[in-house]
Amino acid sequence: MKRSEINAIMADAHEMIRRHGFTLPPFADWTPEEFVKSLNRARHVIDARCGWDITDYGAGDFETMGLFLFTLRNGRLADLRKGGGMCYAEKLLISRQDQLSPMHTHVIKSEDIINRGGATLVVELYGSDDAGGFAEDRGGTVWCDGIRRDYVPGEKLSFAPGESVTLRPGDWHAFWGEGGDVLVGEISTVNDDETDNIFRDPIGRFSTIDEDTTPTHLLVSDYATWLAA
């Protein structure tokens, strides 16, 4: 992805988030230079990879397959393993109309996916085989706003604003906006985007960046290079 495209997506996302009555934390507005100056006090933000995250999954066509994310808060895997402490995470996502977030599951993370506003969110579901792999012939069970829902393989569930689904490890899922863009909330156990996204197809979680201009704000994938101590 071109850095200029990423900057434009950030600006559009910021406006949509405001339009739906949400306000991002102050560090969302930091320039790269401000982030560098704030290394010590922002250490948890950096280590937990909170902040801006935009991906085309390496396919080079963000409008067709991609996702905007902003990680608001994220706990520690060490706390999750010991069963106490900061064991949770929260994100805002924007799933654009007909923009696919491709089929994947998680090994560790359970998550509530919530339609926070906009159009309809569609979630396509499959179950797992005995080894946890994608199973084209298996369904499963999810909870929609706390109500049990059994799904058949490939079933597409639709969620209007205010509705949600709870997904657990082994629930293979893809999603997109239908009829317009959707602001999505995600509340989950600790999030590890580097190792805990298991895709059905061999694609990448993060994009390769063409630095055609300077970044307005850093992506979480920029931290390792821009904020190296």
Phi and psi restraints in degrees (value plus and minus 20) as a CYANA .aco file:
   2 LYS   PHI     -98.0   -58.0
   2 LYS   PSI     122.3   162.3
   3 ARG   PHI     -81.1   -41.1
   3 ARG   PSI     -54.4   -14.4
   4 SER   PHI     -83.0   -43.0
   4 SER   PSI     -57.0   -17.0
   5 GLU   PHI     -86.8   -46.8
   5 GLU   PSI     -62.0   -22.0
   6 ILE   PHI     -81.9   -41.9
   6 ILE   PSI     -64.5   -24.5
   7 ASN   PHI     -78.1   -38.1
   7 ASN   PSI     -62.4   -22.4
   8 ALA   PHI     -87.1   -47.1
   8 ALA   PSI     -60.0   -20.0
   9 ILE   PHI     -83.7   -43.7
   9 ILE   PSI     -60.7   -20.7
  10 MET   PHI     -78.8   -38.8
  10 MET   PSI     -67.1   -27.1
  11 ALA   PHI     -82.4   -42.4
  11 ALA   PSI     -64.0   -24.0
  12 ASP   PHI     -84.3   -44.3
  12 ASP   PSI     -61.6   -21.6
  13 ALA   PHI     -85.3   -45.3
  13 ALA   PSI     -62.5   -22.5
  14 HIS   PHI     -78.2   -38.2
  14 HIS   PSI     -61.6   -21.6
  15 GLU   PHI     -87.3   -47.3
  15 GLU   PSI     -62.8   -22.8
  16 MET   PHI     -83.7   -43.7
  16 MET   PSI     -61.7   -21.7
  17 ILE   PHI     -80.9   -40.9
  17 ILE   PSI     -65.2   -25.2
  18 ARG   PHI     -82.2   -42.2
  18 ARG   PSI     -60.1   -20.1
  19 ARG   PHI     -81.7   -41.7
  19 ARG   PSI     -49.2    -9.2
  20 HIS   PHI    -114.7   -74.7
  20 HIS   PSI      -8.0    32.0
  21 GLY   PHI      64.7   104.7
  21 GLY   PSI      -5.3    34.7
  22 PHE   PHI    -123.4   -83.4
  22 PHE   PSI     128.6   168.6
  23 THR   PHI    -144.6  -104.6
  23 THR   PSI     106.1   146.1
  24 LEU   PHI     -94.8   -54.8
  24 LEU   PSI     136.1   176.1
  25 PRO   PHI     -85.8   -45.8
  25 PRO   PSI     140.4   180.4
  26 PRO   PHI     -75.4   -35.4
  26 PRO   PSI     -54.7   -14.7
  27 PHE   PHI     -87.2   -47.2
  27 PHE   PSI     -34.1     5.9
  28 ALA   PHI     -82.9   -42.9
  28 ALA   PSI     -46.4    -6.4
  29 ASP   PHI    -113.0   -73.0
  29 ASP   PSI     -23.0    17.0
  30 TRP   PHI     -85.4   -45.4
  30 TRP   PSI     118.8   158.8
  31 THR   PHI     -96.4   -56.4
  31 THR   PSI     145.8   185.8
  32 PRO   PHI     -75.1   -35.1
  32 PRO   PSI     -58.0   -18.0
  33 GLU   PHI     -86.1   -46.1
  33 GLU   PSI     -60.6   -20.6
  34 GLU   PHI     -85.3   -45.3
  34 GLU   PSI     -56.1   -16.1
  35 PHE   PHI     -84.3   -44.3
  35 PHE   PSI     -64.3   -24.3
  36 VAL   PHI     -79.5   -39.5
  36 VAL   PSI     -60.2   -20.2
  37 LYS   PHI     -90.9   -50.9
  37 LYS   PSI     -36.8     3.2
  38 SER   PHI    -128.8   -88.8
  38 SER   PSI       1.7    41.7
  39 LEU   PHI     -73.6   -33.6
  39 LEU   PSI     -66.3   -26.3
  40 ASN   PHI     -88.3   -48.3
  40 ASN   PSI     -67.0   -27.0
  41 ARG   PHI     -98.0   -58.0
  41 ARG   PSI     -35.6     4.4
  42 ALA   PHI    -123.2   -83.2
  42 ALA   PSI      -2.0    38.0
  43 ARG   PHI     -79.5   -39.5
  43 ARG   PSI     -60.5   -20.5
  44 HIS   PHI     -86.3   -46.3
  44 HIS   PSI     -61.6   -21.6
  45 VAL   PHI     -75.6   -35.6
  45 VAL   PSI     -64.5   -24.5
  46 ILE   PHI     -89.6   -49.6
  46 ILE   PSI     -70.8   -30.8
  47 ASP   PHI     -84.8   -44.8
  47 ASP   PSI     -54.3   -14.3
  48 ALA   PHI    -106.4   -66.4
  48 ALA   PSI     -22.4    17.6
  49 ARG   PHI      36.4    76.4
  49 ARG   PSI      27.5    67.5
  50 CYS   PHI    -102.5   -62.5
  50 CYS   PSI     130.2   170.2
  51 GLY   PHI     105.3   145.3
  51 GLY   PSI    -177.0  -137.0
  52 TRP   PHI     -94.6   -54.6
  52 TRP   PSI     119.9   159.9
  53 ASP   PHI    -171.3  -131.3
  53 ASP   PSI      94.9   134.9
  54 ILE   PHI    -150.8  -110.8
  54 ILE   PSI     109.3   149.3
  55 THR   PHI    -158.2  -118.2
  55 THR   PSI     125.8   165.8
  56 ASP   PHI    -131.2   -91.2
  56 ASP   PSI      -5.6    34.4
  57 TYR   PHI      36.6    76.6
  57 TYR   PSI       6.1    46.1
  58 GLY   PHI      56.2    96.2
  58 GLY   PSI     -15.7    24.3
  59 ALA   PHI    -107.3   -67.3
  59 ALA   PSI     -37.5     2.5
  60 GLY   PHI      59.2    99.2
  60 GLY   PSI      -4.0    36.0
  61 ASP   PHI    -160.8  -120.8
  61 ASP   PSI      59.3    99.3
  62 PHE   PHI     -79.9   -39.9
  62 PHE   PSI     -57.2   -17.2
  63 GLU   PHI     -85.2   -45.2
  63 GLU   PSI     -52.1   -12.1
  64 THR   PHI    -107.9   -67.9
  64 THR   PSI     -64.2   -24.2
  65 MET   PHI    -158.8  -118.8
  65 MET   PSI      89.1   129.1
  66 GLY   PHI    -198.6  -158.6
  66 GLY   PSI     158.8   198.8
  67 LEU   PHI    -183.8  -143.8
  67 LEU   PSI     119.9   159.9
  68 PHE   PHI    -119.2   -79.2
  68 PHE   PSI     116.9   156.9
  69 LEU   PHI    -160.1  -120.1
  69 LEU   PSI     129.8   169.8
  70 PHE   PHI    -155.8  -115.8
  70 PHE   PSI      96.8   136.8
  71 THR   PHI    -103.7   -63.7
  71 THR   PSI      92.4   132.4
  72 LEU   PHI     -99.0   -59.0
  72 LEU   PSI     -59.2   -19.2
  73 ARG   PHI    -177.2  -137.2
  73 ARG   PSI     131.9   171.9
  74 ASN   PHI    -174.8  -134.8
  74 ASN   PSI     115.7   155.7
  75 GLY   PHI    -106.2   -66.2
  75 GLY   PSI    -176.6  -136.6
  76 ARG   PHI    -140.2  -100.2
  76 ARG   PSI     111.9   151.9
  77 LEU   PHI     -79.8   -39.8
  77 LEU   PSI     -52.6   -12.6
  78 ALA   PHI     -83.1   -43.1
  78 ALA   PSI     -58.6   -18.6
  79 ASP   PHI     -86.7   -46.7
  79 ASP   PSI     -61.2   -21.2
  80 LEU   PHI     -82.1   -42.1
  80 LEU   PSI     -60.8   -20.8
  81 ARG   PHI     -86.0   -46.0
  81 ARG   PSI     -54.7   -14.7
  82 LYS   PHI    -108.5   -68.5
  82 LYS   PSI     -28.2    11.8
  83 GLY   PHI      61.5   101.5
  83 GLY   PSI       3.7    43.7
  84 GLY   PHI    -183.6  -143.6
  84 GLY   PSI     131.7   171.7
  85 GLY   PHI      88.9   128.9
  85 GLY   PSI    -169.0  -129.0
  86 MET   PHI    -107.1   -67.1
  86 MET   PSI      73.7   113.7
  87 CYS   PHI    -127.6   -87.6
  87 CYS   PSI      -2.8    37.2
  88 TYR   PHI    -150.2  -110.2
  88 TYR   PSI     146.0   186.0
  89 ALA   PHI    -167.0  -127.0
  89 ALA   PSI     139.8   179.8
  90 GLU   PHI    -164.6  -124.6
  90 GLU   PSI     117.1   157.1
  91 LYS   PHI    -154.6  -114.6
  91 LYS   PSI     139.6   179.6
  92 LEU   PHI    -133.7   -93.7
  92 LEU   PSI     116.6   156.6
  93 LEU   PHI    -145.5  -105.5
  93 LEU   PSI     135.5   175.5
  94 ILE   PHI    -145.3  -105.3
  94 ILE   PSI      98.0   138.0
  95 SER   PHI    -125.2   -85.2
  95 SER   PSI      90.3   130.3
  96 ARG   PHI     -95.5   -55.5
  96 ARG   PSI     144.3   184.3
  97 GLN   PHI     -76.5   -36.5
  97 GLN   PSI     104.2   144.2
  98 ASP   PHI      40.9    80.9
  98 ASP   PSI      -4.1    35.9
  99 GLN   PHI    -111.5   -71.5
  99 GLN   PSI      94.7   134.7
 100 LEU   PHI     -99.7   -59.7
 100 LEU   PSI     109.6   149.6
 101 SER   PHI    -119.8   -79.8
 101 SER   PSI      90.9   130.9
 102 PRO   PHI     -90.9   -50.9
 102 PRO   PSI     146.4   186.4
 103 MET   PHI     -79.4   -39.4
 103 MET   PSI     106.7   146.7
 104 HIS   PHI    -179.2  -139.2
 104 HIS   PSI     150.6   190.6
 105 THR   PHI    -164.4  -124.4
 105 THR   PSI    -199.3  -159.3
 106 HIS   PHI    -149.2  -109.2
 106 HIS   PSI     130.0   170.0
 107 VAL   PHI    -107.9   -67.9
 107 VAL   PSI     -56.3   -16.3
 108 ILE   PHI    -129.2   -89.2
 108 ILE   PSI     -63.8   -23.8
 109 LYS   PHI     -98.6   -58.6
 109 LYS   PSI     110.6   150.6
 110 SER   PHI    -123.3   -83.3
 110 SER   PSI     127.8   167.8
 111 GLU   PHI    -168.9  -128.9
 111 GLU   PSI     123.4   163.4
 112 ASP   PHI    -116.4   -76.4
 112 ASP   PSI     104.8   144.8
 113 ILE   PHI    -125.7   -85.7
 113 ILE   PSI     100.2   140.2
 114 ILE   PHI    -143.1  -103.1
 114 ILE   PSI     109.0   149.0
 115 ASN   PHI     -97.6   -57.6
 115 ASN   PSI      87.8   127.8
 116 ARG   PHI    -108.5   -68.5
 116 ARG   PSI     -33.2     6.8
 117 GLY   PHI     138.1   178.1
 117 GLY   PSI     137.1   177.1
 118 GLY   PHI      90.3   130.3
 118 GLY   PSI    -155.7  -115.7
 119 ALA   PHI    -109.3   -69.3
 119 ALA   PSI    -174.2  -134.2
 120 THR   PHI    -113.6   -73.6
 120 THR   PSI     115.5   155.5
 121 LEU   PHI    -116.7   -76.7
 121 LEU   PSI     106.3   146.3
 122 VAL   PHI    -127.7   -87.7
 122 VAL   PSI     109.6   149.6
 123 VAL   PHI    -140.6  -100.6
 123 VAL   PSI     100.8   140.8
 124 GLU   PHI    -116.5   -76.5
 124 GLU   PSI     114.4   154.4
 125 LEU   PHI    -147.2  -107.2
 125 LEU   PSI     121.9   161.9
 126 TYR   PHI    -158.6  -118.6
 126 TYR   PSI     136.8   176.8
 127 GLY   PHI    -111.2   -71.2
 127 GLY   PSI    -193.5  -153.5
 128 SER   PHI    -132.1   -92.1
 128 SER   PSI     134.9   174.9
 129 ASP   PHI    -100.4   -60.4
 129 ASP   PSI    -196.1  -156.1
 130 ASP   PHI     -85.2   -45.2
 130 ASP   PSI     -40.3    -0.3
 131 ALA   PHI    -116.8   -76.8
 131 ALA   PSI     -15.8    24.2
 132 GLY   PHI      69.7   109.7
 132 GLY   PSI     -18.8    21.2
 133 GLY   PHI    -100.0   -60.0
 133 GLY   PSI     147.1   187.1
 134 PHE   PHI     -80.0   -40.0
 134 PHE   PSI     112.2   152.2
 135 ALA   PHI    -145.2  -105.2
 135 ALA   PSI      86.5   126.5
 136 GLU   PHI     -84.3   -44.3
 136 GLU   PSI     -41.2    -1.2
 137 ASP   PHI    -128.0   -88.0
 137 ASP   PSI      -7.1    32.9
 138 ARG   PHI    -142.3  -102.3
 138 ARG   PSI     119.4   159.4
 139 GLY   PHI    -122.6   -82.6
 139 GLY   PSI    -174.4  -134.4
 140 GLY   PHI    -198.9  -158.9
 140 GLY   PSI    -179.0  -139.0
 141 THR   PHI    -153.1  -113.1
 141 THR   PSI     113.2   153.2
 142 VAL   PHI    -147.4  -107.4
 142 VAL   PSI     151.1   191.1
 143 TRP   PHI    -138.5   -98.5
 143 TRP   PSI     104.1   144.1
 144 CYS   PHI    -127.0   -87.0
 144 CYS   PSI      89.8   129.8
 145 ASP   PHI      33.2    73.2
 145 ASP   PSI      17.7    57.7
 146 GLY   PHI      64.3   104.3
 146 GLY   PSI     -21.7    18.3
 147 ILE   PHI    -120.6   -80.6
 147 ILE   PSI     109.1   149.1
 148 ARG   PHI     -81.8   -41.8
 148 ARG   PSI     117.5   157.5
 149 ARG   PHI    -160.6  -120.6
 149 ARG   PSI      94.7   134.7
 150 ASP   PHI    -104.4   -64.4
 150 ASP   PSI     114.2   154.2
 151 TYR   PHI    -139.1   -99.1
 151 TYR   PSI     128.4   168.4
 152 VAL   PHI    -112.2   -72.2
 152 VAL   PSI     140.3   180.3
 153 PRO   PHI     -76.7   -36.7
 153 PRO   PSI     108.2   148.2
 154 GLY   PHI      61.3   101.3
 154 GLY   PSI     -12.8    27.2
 155 GLU   PHI     -87.3   -47.3
 155 GLU   PSI     120.7   160.7
 156 LYS   PHI    -129.2   -89.2
 156 LYS   PSI      93.7   133.7
 157 LEU   PHI    -117.7   -77.7
 157 LEU   PSI     118.3   158.3
 158 SER   PHI    -128.6   -88.6
 158 SER   PSI     117.3   157.3
 159 PHE   PHI    -148.0  -108.0
 159 PHE   PSI     100.2   140.2
 160 ALA   PHI    -102.1   -62.1
 160 ALA   PSI     146.8   186.8
 161 PRO   PHI     -72.3   -32.3
 161 PRO   PSI     112.2   152.2
 162 GLY   PHI      76.5   116.5
 162 GLY   PSI     -36.9     3.1
 163 GLU   PHI    -112.0   -72.0
 163 GLU   PSI     138.1   178.1
 164 SER   PHI    -169.6  -129.6
 164 SER   PSI     145.3   185.3
 165 VAL   PHI    -158.1  -118.1
 165 VAL   PSI     121.2   161.2
 166 THR   PHI    -120.9   -80.9
 166 THR   PSI     103.2   143.2
 167 LEU   PHI    -134.8   -94.8
 167 LEU   PSI     116.1   156.1
 168 ARG   PHI    -134.4   -94.4
 168 ARG   PSI     144.2   184.2
 169 PRO   PHI     -71.8   -31.8
 169 PRO   PSI     112.8   152.8
 170 GLY   PHI      79.9   119.9
 170 GLY   PSI     -35.0     5.0
 171 ASP   PHI    -104.2   -64.2
 171 ASP   PSI      81.9   121.9
 172 TRP   PHI     -95.8   -55.8
 172 TRP   PSI     112.2   152.2
 173 HIS   PHI    -167.8  -127.8
 173 HIS   PSI     126.7   166.7
 174 ALA   PHI    -150.9  -110.9
 174 ALA   PSI     136.6   176.6
 175 PHE   PHI    -173.3  -133.3
 175 PHE   PSI     142.4   182.4
 176 TRP   PHI    -183.3  -143.3
 176 TRP   PSI     145.1   185.1
 177 GLY   PHI    -106.0   -66.0
 177 GLY   PSI     120.4   160.4
 178 GLU   PHI    -141.9  -101.9
 178 GLU   PSI     103.2   143.2
 179 GLY   PHI      64.9   104.9
 179 GLY   PSI     -17.3    22.7
 180 GLY   PHI     133.8   173.8
 180 GLY   PSI    -196.7  -156.7
 181 ASP   PHI    -100.5   -60.5
 181 ASP   PSI     132.4   172.4
 182 VAL   PHI    -148.7  -108.7
 182 VAL   PSI     111.2   151.2
 183 LEU   PHI    -108.6   -68.6
 183 LEU   PSI     102.1   142.1
 184 VAL   PHI    -135.8   -95.8
 184 VAL   PSI     115.6   155.6
 185 GLY   PHI    -120.7   -80.7
 185 GLY   PSI     124.0   164.0
 186 GLU   PHI    -150.3  -110.3
 186 GLU   PSI     101.9   141.9
 187 ILE   PHI    -138.5   -98.5
 187 ILE   PSI     107.7   147.7
 188 SER   PHI    -169.6  -129.6
 188 SER   PSI     154.3   194.3
 189 THR   PHI     -89.9   -49.9
 189 THR   PSI     154.9   194.9
 190 VAL   PHI     -67.4   -27.4
 190 VAL   PSI     116.1   156.1
 191 ASN   PHI    -121.4   -81.4
 191 ASN   PSI     110.3   150.3
 192 ASP   PHI    -152.5  -112.5
 192 ASP   PSI      69.3   109.3
 193 ASP   PHI     -93.1   -53.1
 193 ASP   PSI     -35.1     4.9
 194 GLU   PHI     -98.3   -58.3
 194 GLU   PSI     -50.3   -10.3
 195 THR   PHI    -148.7  -108.7
 195 THR   PSI     -33.6     6.4
 196 ASP   PHI    -127.4   -87.4
 196 ASP   PSI      -2.6    37.4
 197 ASN   PHI    -126.9   -86.9
 197 ASN   PSI      93.7   133.7
 198 ILE   PHI    -128.9   -88.9
 198 ILE   PSI      89.0   129.0
 199 PHE   PHI    -112.6   -72.6
 199 PHE   PSI     126.6   166.6
 200 ARG   PHI     -84.6   -44.6
 200 ARG   PSI     -63.5   -23.5
 201 ASP   PHI    -120.8   -80.8
 201 ASP   PSI     135.3   175.3
 202 PRO   PHI     -96.4   -56.4
 202 PRO   PSI      62.7   102.7
 203 ILE   PHI    -143.9  -103.9
 203 ILE   PSI     148.7   188.7
 204 GLY   PHI    -119.0   -79.0
 204 GLY   PSI     131.6   171.6
 205 ARG   PHI    -100.3   -60.3
 205 ARG   PSI     -53.1   -13.1
 206 PHE   PHI    -135.2   -95.2
 206 PHE   PSI     136.2   176.2
 207 SER   PHI    -112.7   -72.7
 207 SER   PSI     132.9   172.9
 208 THR   PHI    -104.9   -64.9
 208 THR   PSI     112.2   152.2
 209 ILE   PHI    -122.7   -82.7
 209 ILE   PSI     109.5   149.5
 210 ASP   PHI    -113.8   -73.8
 210 ASP   PSI      89.1   129.1
 211 GLU   PHI    -100.4   -60.4
 211 GLU   PSI      52.2    92.2
 212 ASP   PHI    -104.7   -64.7
 212 ASP   PSI     -28.6    11.4
 213 THR   PHI    -177.9  -137.9
 213 THR   PSI     155.8   195.8
 214 THR   PHI    -102.3   -62.3
 214 THR   PSI     129.0   169.0
 215 PRO   PHI     -92.3   -52.3
 215 PRO   PSI     119.2   159.2
 216 THR   PHI     -89.2   -49.2
 216 THR   PSI     -68.3   -28.3
 217 HIS   PHI    -157.0  -117.0
 217 HIS   PSI     135.0   175.0
 218 LEU   PHI     -98.8   -58.8
 218 LEU   PSI     123.4   163.4
 219 LEU   PHI    -103.3   -63.3
 219 LEU   PSI     139.1   179.1
 220 VAL   PHI     -80.3   -40.3
 220 VAL   PSI     -50.2   -10.2
 221 SER   PHI     -94.6   -54.6
 221 SER   PSI     -28.9    11.1
 222 ASP   PHI    -106.0   -66.0
 222 ASP   PSI     -38.0     2.0
 223 TYR   PHI     -78.1   -38.1
 223 TYR   PSI     -60.3   -20.3
 224 ALA   PHI     -82.3   -42.3
 224 ALA   PSI     -52.1   -12.1
 225 THR   PHI    -115.5   -75.5
 225 THR   PSI     -65.7   -25.7
 226 TRP   PHI     -94.3   -54.3
 226 TRP   PSI     -50.5   -10.5
 227 LEU   PHI    -137.0   -97.0
 227 LEU   PSI       3.1    43.1
 228 ALA   PHI     -81.0   -41.0
 228 ALA   PSI     107.3   147.3
